[in-house]
Amino acid sequence: MSVPPETPVIIGVGDVVNRSKKIEDAIEPLGLIVEAIQKALTDTSLSPTASAKLKNGIDSLDVVRSWTWPYPDLPGSIAERLGIDPNRRHYSEHGGNQPALLLDEAARRVSKGENQVAVVTGGEALASLVACANAKRLPPPGWTKPAEDVNKVFSPTTRELQPNLGSKHHIGNPIHIYPLYENGFRAYRNQSLRDNHAESAAMYAEFAKIAAENPYAWNYGTAPESAETIGKVSAGRNRMICFPYPMLMNAFNNVNLAAACIVTSAGFARDLGVAEEKWVYPLGGAGARDSYDFWQRPTFWWSPAISRSLDAGLQVSGIKKEDVDLYDLYSCFPIVPKLASQHLNLPFPSTNDPSRQPLTLLGGLTSFGGAGNNYSLHAITEMTRRLRSNAGKEKGKTKGKKRTGLVLANGGWVTYQHVVCLSDSPRLPALDGEVYPPEAPLPAEVNDVQIPRVQEEVEAGEATVE
């Protein structure tokens, strides 16, 4: 059956890693991003003439907001470097959910004919920025003039806390909130501290092995950390950051990474001559957020936004969790893949189940690299490569069988979630008569769950520590 011409397809992906920390090799995010887009254009395997037509057809440019550098107009600078003039130039909000959200929205616009060629991209150069800061070379030589003075390296851990109940007790940064969920989830499962810590260490040890074999990972080619090393708290390299997470259970953000993804319609891909073996189909996506105020959450052992995003993402894509062959679950801290796995009934890496599916393609934010807000765009590009290969021998699958993948992107304080599902085969229009879900299936915020009342001021008396 011929694929309808308005069907959105991914036809090109590109990843860039600059592992050098030398000042003379400090490439700013703009340069890394442009290189990633050029690699994505090359990845289509088009002739020079067709590639030029594709490039000139780019009318949408979505850029994941960078942690590294405060650009006056990053989308505009990218367009100028590439010599393109897209009518949509969008710079996202902060949040690790953004890559999946931007891809979902780009696929929807393409399916409606609102855009012909959409590029989703992002990149970070925090490793280079740190090296320059340590050498007292800020701004780094040759980088774009910033929109504001830069005298230190951005970190979500050092942001000033908003004045609220949390700030009174010096709690409110991500490194405080994710551990709250880990401890709450442990207590909910009646798990001991020892077993919980061993479980997290086993998970991140498996992730480290995967990253060591991924050529785009920051830790590619290095000896992966063992569960014993990850779980053993020690002075310096694996010091305790916030209980129960030592350093090696935290995202590692000081990396130089960029990625890009090109989405167009099946009709234009055919006109260009992109081989159908290159096509990967976004099936659908869904996202939601829990309350911005983490005190206004129903509990610290469950994220309604994670659960609903997973359920709705699968539903609008026309698949069930049993249909998913490949996962990449966001992992800034162990609790996020744990919450998602619990909801999907996926075994954790600490279990001895030979049929168990890996929870990541990349290797997680500690070993692959945090990449600021952009980690999940690397998951999307890697998912695209895996689905193209149609390596049906994995987990006993027969070659040629439809294969699907799911990416969960998370941001904030277990706040923002977005799921996208991809496949080597098109979405079935019989689902709803659409080649792509025409609208987002979920409201922006989960606001129909019961929230325990928070009383900021209380008189002296008995209390229960949970």
C-alpha positions as CSV (number, residue, x, y, z in Angstrom):
1,M,0.0,0.0,0.0
2,S,1.4,3.4,-1.0
3,V,2.1,5.8,1.9
4,P,-0.2,8.9,1.7
5,P,1.9,11.9,0.5
6,E,1.1,14.0,3.5
7,T,2.5,11.4,5.9
8,P,5.4,12.9,8.0
9,V,8.7,11.1,7.7
10,I,12.1,11.6,9.2
11,I,14.6,11.5,6.4
12,G,17.8,12.8,7.9
13,V,19.6,12.8,11.3
14,G,22.9,14.0,12.5
15,D,25.0,14.0,15.7
16,V,28.2,15.8,16.6
17,V,30.5,15.3,19.5
18,N,33.6,17.4,20.3
19,R,35.5,15.7,23.0
20,S,38.4,18.1,23.1
21,K,38.7,20.4,26.1
22,K,41.4,22.6,24.6
23,I,40.7,26.3,24.4
24,E,41.7,26.4,20.7
25,D,39.1,23.6,20.0
26,A,36.3,25.3,21.8
27,I,33.4,25.3,19.3
28,E,30.3,27.2,20.4
29,P,26.9,25.5,20.3
30,L,26.1,27.4,17.1
31,G,28.9,25.8,15.3
32,L,28.1,22.3,16.6
33,I,24.4,22.7,15.7
34,V,25.2,23.9,12.1
35,E,27.5,20.9,11.7
36,A,24.7,18.5,13.0
37,I,22.2,19.9,10.5
38,Q,24.7,19.5,7.7
39,K,25.3,15.9,8.7
40,A,21.5,15.4,8.7
41,L,21.3,16.7,5.2
42,T,24.1,14.4,4.1
43,D,22.4,11.5,5.9
44,T,19.6,11.7,3.3
45,S,22.0,10.3,0.7
46,L,20.6,12.7,-1.9
47,S,22.4,14.0,-5.0
48,P,23.9,17.5,-4.7
49,T,21.0,18.9,-6.7
50,A,18.3,17.2,-4.7
51,S,20.1,18.1,-1.4
52,A,20.1,21.7,-2.4
53,K,16.4,21.5,-3.1
54,L,15.8,20.0,0.3
55,K,17.9,22.6,2.0
56,N,16.1,25.4,0.2
57,G,12.8,23.8,1.2
58,I,13.4,24.2,5.0
59,D,10.6,26.4,6.2
60,S,10.6,25.5,9.8
61,L,13.5,25.7,12.3
62,D,13.0,24.6,15.9
63,V,15.9,25.0,18.3
64,V,16.1,23.5,21.7
65,R,17.1,26.2,24.2
66,S,20.8,26.1,25.0
67,W,22.2,26.1,28.6
68,T,25.6,27.0,27.3
69,W,25.3,30.5,25.8
70,P,22.8,33.3,25.9
71,Y,22.4,34.0,22.2
72,P,20.6,37.1,20.9
73,D,18.9,35.0,18.2
74,L,20.2,31.5,17.9
75,P,17.6,30.3,15.3
76,G,18.5,33.4,13.2
77,S,22.2,32.8,13.5
78,I,21.7,29.1,12.4
79,A,19.6,30.2,9.4
80,E,22.3,32.7,8.4
81,R,25.1,30.2,8.7
82,L,23.2,27.7,6.6
83,G,21.9,30.2,4.0
84,I,18.3,29.4,4.6
85,D,15.2,31.5,5.3
86,P,12.6,29.5,7.2
87,N,9.4,31.4,8.0
88,R,9.2,29.6,11.3
89,R,12.1,30.2,13.6
90,H,11.4,29.0,17.1
91,Y,13.6,29.0,20.2
92,S,12.1,26.6,22.8
93,E,11.6,27.1,26.5
94,H,13.9,25.3,28.9
95,G,13.1,21.7,29.6
96,G,14.4,18.2,28.7
97,N,10.9,17.4,27.3
98,Q,11.4,19.9,24.5
99,P,13.1,17.7,21.8
100,A,10.2,15.2,21.9
101,L,7.6,18.1,22.0
102,L,9.2,19.9,19.1
103,L,9.4,16.7,17.0
104,D,5.7,15.9,17.7
105,E,4.6,19.4,16.8
106,A,6.8,19.5,13.6
107,A,5.3,16.2,12.4
108,R,1.8,17.5,13.0
109,R,2.5,20.7,11.0
110,V,4.0,18.7,8.1
111,S,1.0,16.4,8.1
112,K,-1.3,19.4,7.8
113,G,0.7,21.0,5.0
114,E,1.7,23.9,7.2
115,N,5.4,23.2,6.7
116,Q,7.3,21.4,3.9
117,V,10.6,20.7,5.6
118,A,11.0,21.0,9.4
119,V,14.4,20.9,11.2
120,V,14.6,20.2,14.9
121,T,18.0,20.8,16.4
122,G,19.9,21.7,19.5
123,G,23.4,21.6,21.1
124,E,25.6,22.3,24.0
125,A,29.3,23.1,24.6
126,L,29.4,23.2,28.4
127,A,32.7,21.2,28.5
128,S,34.4,23.8,26.4
129,L,32.8,26.7,28.3
130,V,34.0,25.1,31.6
131,A,37.5,24.8,30.2
132,C,37.5,28.4,29.1
133,A,36.1,29.6,32.5
134,N,38.9,27.6,34.3
135,A,41.4,29.3,32.1
136,K,39.8,32.7,32.7
137,R,39.0,33.0,29.0
138,L,35.4,34.2,29.2
139,P,33.9,34.8,26.7
140,P,35.6,32.0,24.8
141,P,37.6,33.3,21.8
142,G,35.6,33.7,18.7
143,W,32.2,32.9,20.2
144,T,29.1,34.9,19.3
145,K,28.6,38.1,21.3
146,P,26.2,37.1,24.1
147,A,22.9,38.8,24.8
148,E,24.0,39.3,28.4
149,D,27.3,39.2,30.3
150,V,28.6,35.7,31.0
151,N,30.9,35.4,34.0
152,K,30.1,31.9,35.2
153,V,28.9,28.5,33.8
154,F,25.1,27.8,34.0
155,S,24.0,25.0,36.2
156,P,20.4,24.1,37.2
157,T,21.8,23.2,40.7
158,T,23.0,26.7,41.5
159,R,19.9,28.6,40.4
160,E,18.4,30.9,43.0
161,L,15.4,29.4,44.6
162,Q,12.0,31.0,44.2
163,P,10.7,32.3,47.5
164,N,8.2,29.7,48.8
165,L,8.0,27.0,51.4
166,G,10.9,25.1,49.9
167,S,13.3,28.0,49.9
168,K,12.7,28.5,53.6
169,H,14.3,25.0,54.0
170,H,16.8,25.4,51.2
171,I,15.0,22.9,48.9
172,G,13.8,23.5,45.4
173,N,16.5,22.6,42.9
174,P,16.3,19.5,40.7
175,I,19.0,17.8,42.8
176,H,16.6,18.1,45.8
177,I,13.3,17.1,44.2
178,Y,14.4,13.9,42.3
179,P,15.7,12.4,45.5
180,L,12.4,13.2,47.2
181,Y,10.7,11.0,44.6
182,E,13.4,8.3,44.9
183,N,12.9,8.1,48.6
184,G,9.1,8.2,48.3
185,F,9.1,5.5,45.6
186,R,11.4,3.3,47.8
187,A,9.0,3.7,50.8
188,Y,6.0,3.0,48.6
189,R,7.5,-0.4,47.6
190,N,8.7,-1.2,51.1
191,Q,12.2,-1.4,49.8
192,S,15.3,-1.2,52.1
193,L,17.8,1.5,51.6
194,R,20.4,-1.1,50.7
195,D,18.2,-2.7,48.0
196,N,17.2,0.6,46.6
197,H,20.8,1.8,46.2
198,A,21.8,-1.5,44.7
199,E,18.9,-1.3,42.2
200,S,20.0,2.3,41.1
201,A,23.6,1.2,40.8
202,A,22.7,-1.8,38.7
203,M,20.6,0.3,36.4
204,Y,23.3,2.9,35.8
205,A,26.0,0.3,35.3
206,E,23.9,-1.2,32.5
207,F,23.5,2.3,31.0
208,A,27.2,2.9,31.3
209,K,27.9,-0.3,29.2
210,I,25.5,0.9,26.5
211,A,27.1,4.4,26.4
212,A,30.6,2.9,26.1
213,E,29.5,1.3,22.8
214,N,27.7,4.4,21.4
215,P,30.0,6.4,19.2
216,Y,28.1,9.6,19.9
217,A,28.3,9.2,23.7
218,W,30.7,11.4,25.7
219,N,32.1,8.2,27.4
220,Y,32.3,6.2,24.1
221,G,35.3,3.8,24.2
222,T,36.0,4.2,27.9
223,A,35.7,1.4,30.4
224,P,32.2,1.5,31.8
225,E,31.7,2.1,35.5
226,S,30.6,-1.0,37.4
227,A,27.6,-1.2,39.7
228,E,30.1,-1.5,42.6
229,T,31.8,1.7,41.7
230,I,28.6,3.6,41.0
231,G,27.1,2.5,44.3
232,K,30.1,3.1,46.5
233,V,30.1,6.7,47.9
234,S,33.6,8.0,48.1
235,A,35.3,11.4,48.5
236,G,35.7,13.4,45.4
237,R,34.6,11.6,42.2
238,N,31.6,9.8,43.7
239,R,30.8,12.0,46.7
240,M,27.2,12.1,47.9
241,I,25.4,15.0,46.2
242,C,21.9,14.6,47.7
243,F,20.8,11.4,49.4
244,P,20.4,8.8,48.0
245,Y,22.3,10.0,44.9
246,P,26.1,10.1,44.7
247,M,27.8,11.9,41.8
248,L,27.6,8.9,39.4
249,M,23.8,8.8,39.7
250,N,23.6,12.4,38.5
251,A,23.4,13.7,35.0
252,F,26.8,14.8,33.6
253,N,26.2,18.1,31.8
254,N,29.7,19.2,30.9
255,V,29.7,17.8,27.4
256,N,30.0,19.2,23.8
257,L,27.1,17.6,21.8
258,A,24.7,18.5,19.1
259,A,22.0,16.8,17.1
260,A,19.5,17.5,14.3
261,C,16.5,15.8,12.7
262,I,14.8,16.6,9.4
263,V,11.1,15.9,8.9
264,T,9.2,16.3,5.7
265,S,6.2,14.7,3.9
266,A,6.3,11.4,2.2
267,G,5.3,13.2,-1.0
268,F,8.2,15.6,-0.9
269,A,10.6,12.8,0.1
270,R,9.6,10.9,-3.0
271,D,10.0,14.0,-5.2
272,L,13.5,14.5,-3.8
273,G,14.3,10.8,-4.4
274,V,15.0,9.9,-0.7
275,A,15.1,6.1,-0.6
276,E,12.2,4.7,1.5
277,E,14.7,2.7,3.5
278,K,15.7,6.0,4.9
279,W,12.2,6.9,6.1
280,V,11.2,6.6,9.7
281,Y,7.7,7.4,10.7
282,P,6.6,9.5,13.7
283,L,3.5,7.7,14.8
284,G,2.3,10.2,17.5
285,G,3.1,11.9,20.7
286,A,1.7,13.1,24.0
287,G,2.9,15.3,26.8
288,A,1.7,16.9,30.0
289,R,3.2,18.5,33.1
290,D,2.6,18.1,36.8
291,S,2.2,21.2,38.9
292,Y,5.1,23.7,38.7
293,D,4.9,23.9,42.5
294,F,6.3,20.6,43.6
295,W,4.4,21.0,46.9
296,Q,1.2,20.8,44.9
297,R,1.8,17.2,43.8
298,P,-0.4,14.3,44.9
299,T,2.6,12.2,46.1
300,F,6.3,11.7,45.7
301,W,6.1,8.1,44.5
302,W,4.1,8.8,41.3
303,S,4.0,11.2,38.5
304,P,0.6,11.5,36.8
305,A,2.2,13.4,33.9
306,I,4.6,10.5,33.2
307,S,1.9,7.9,33.4
308,R,-0.6,9.9,31.2
309,S,2.0,10.9,28.7
310,L,3.0,7.2,28.2
311,D,-0.6,6.0,28.0
312,A,-1.7,8.7,25.6
313,G,1.5,8.5,23.5
314,L,0.9,4.8,22.9
315,Q,-2.8,5.3,22.3
316,V,-2.6,8.0,19.7
317,S,0.2,6.1,17.9
318,G,-2.1,3.1,17.6
319,I,0.2,0.7,19.5
320,K,0.5,-1.0,22.8
321,K,3.5,-1.4,25.0
322,E,3.9,-5.0,23.8
323,D,4.5,-3.5,20.3
324,V,7.5,-1.4,21.5
325,D,10.9,-2.9,20.5
326,L,13.1,0.0,21.6
327,Y,13.0,2.4,24.5
328,D,14.9,5.5,25.6
329,L,13.6,6.6,28.9
330,Y,15.0,9.9,30.2
331,S,17.5,9.4,33.1
332,C,18.8,12.6,34.7
333,F,18.4,10.5,37.9
334,P,17.4,6.9,38.4
335,I,13.9,7.7,39.5
336,V,12.6,8.8,36.1
337,P,13.2,5.5,34.3
338,K,12.0,3.7,37.4
339,L,8.7,5.5,37.4
340,A,8.2,5.0,33.7
341,S,9.2,1.3,33.9
342,Q,6.9,0.7,36.8
343,H,4.0,2.2,34.9
344,L,4.8,0.2,31.8
345,N,5.5,-3.0,33.8
346,L,9.0,-3.2,32.4
347,P,11.6,-5.1,34.5
348,F,14.4,-3.0,36.0
349,P,18.0,-3.8,35.0
350,S,18.6,-5.3,38.5
351,T,16.3,-8.2,37.6
352,N,17.7,-11.3,35.9
353,D,15.1,-11.5,33.1
354,P,16.8,-12.6,29.8
355,S,13.9,-11.1,27.7
356,R,14.2,-7.8,29.4
357,Q,14.3,-4.8,27.1
358,P,17.1,-2.2,27.7
359,L,15.6,1.1,29.0
360,T,18.0,3.3,26.9
361,L,19.6,3.4,23.5
362,L,22.1,6.1,24.4
363,G,23.3,5.1,27.9
364,G,21.7,7.7,30.0
365,L,22.5,11.3,31.0
366,T,25.4,10.3,33.3
367,S,27.4,8.2,30.7
368,F,26.1,9.4,27.3
369,G,26.1,13.0,28.6
370,G,23.4,15.3,29.9
371,A,23.5,17.6,26.8
372,G,21.4,20.3,28.7
373,N,17.8,20.2,27.4
374,N,18.8,18.3,24.3
375,Y,19.5,14.7,25.5
376,S,16.3,13.3,24.0
377,L,17.0,14.7,20.5
378,H,20.0,12.3,20.5
379,A,17.6,9.6,21.6
380,I,15.4,10.4,18.6
381,T,18.3,10.4,16.1
382,E,19.6,7.1,17.5
383,M,16.1,5.6,17.4
384,T,15.9,6.6,13.8
385,R,19.1,4.8,12.9
386,R,18.1,1.7,14.8
387,L,14.7,1.6,13.1
388,R,16.2,2.1,9.7
389,S,18.4,-0.9,10.2
390,N,15.3,-3.1,10.8
391,A,17.7,-5.4,12.7
392,G,14.9,-7.9,13.4
393,K,17.2,-10.4,15.0
394,E,17.1,-8.5,18.3
395,K,15.1,-10.2,21.0
396,G,13.9,-12.9,18.5
397,K,12.1,-10.5,16.2
398,T,11.9,-11.7,12.6
399,K,13.5,-9.5,9.9
400,G,10.9,-7.4,8.2
401,K,8.4,-7.3,11.1
402,K,7.2,-3.8,11.9
403,R,9.4,-2.3,14.6
404,T,8.6,0.6,16.9
405,G,10.4,2.7,19.5
406,L,9.3,5.0,22.3
407,V,11.2,8.0,23.7
408,L,10.3,9.6,27.0
409,A,11.6,13.1,27.5
410,N,11.5,14.7,31.0
411,G,12.2,18.2,32.2
412,G,12.0,20.4,35.3
413,W,11.5,18.9,38.7
414,V,9.8,15.7,37.5
415,T,7.5,18.4,35.9
416,Y,7.4,18.3,32.1
417,Q,6.9,15.0,30.1
418,H,6.6,14.3,26.5
419,V,6.5,10.9,24.7
420,V,7.0,10.3,21.0
421,C,6.7,6.9,19.2
422,L,8.6,6.2,16.0
423,S,8.4,3.2,13.6
424,D,9.9,1.8,10.4
425,S,6.3,1.5,9.1
426,P,3.6,4.2,8.7
427,R,0.8,4.8,11.1
428,L,-2.4,3.1,10.2
429,P,-4.8,5.7,8.8
430,A,-7.6,3.4,9.7
431,L,-7.1,4.4,13.3
432,D,-8.8,7.7,12.9
433,G,-8.5,8.6,9.2
434,E,-5.4,10.7,9.9
435,V,-1.8,10.2,8.9
436,Y,-0.8,11.8,12.2
437,P,-2.8,12.8,15.3
438,P,-4.2,16.2,14.4
439,E,-4.1,17.7,17.9
440,A,-2.4,17.1,21.2
441,P,-4.3,14.4,23.1
442,L,-3.7,15.8,26.7
443,P,-4.3,19.1,28.4
444,A,-1.1,21.0,29.2
445,E,-1.3,20.4,33.0
446,V,-2.6,17.5,35.1
447,N,-5.1,19.3,37.4
448,D,-7.6,16.6,38.2
449,V,-5.7,14.7,40.9
450,Q,-6.3,15.2,44.6
451,I,-3.5,17.2,46.3
452,P,-2.8,17.0,50.1
453,R,-3.3,20.3,51.8
454,V,0.0,22.0,52.7
455,Q,0.1,24.0,55.9
456,E,3.2,26.2,55.9
457,E,2.9,27.4,59.5
458,V,2.0,25.0,62.3
459,E,2.1,25.1,66.1
460,A,4.5,22.8,68.0
461,G,3.4,19.2,68.2
462,E,4.0,15.7,67.0
463,A,5.0,15.1,63.4
464,T,5.5,12.1,61.1
465,V,8.6,11.8,58.9
466,E,7.7,9.8,55.8
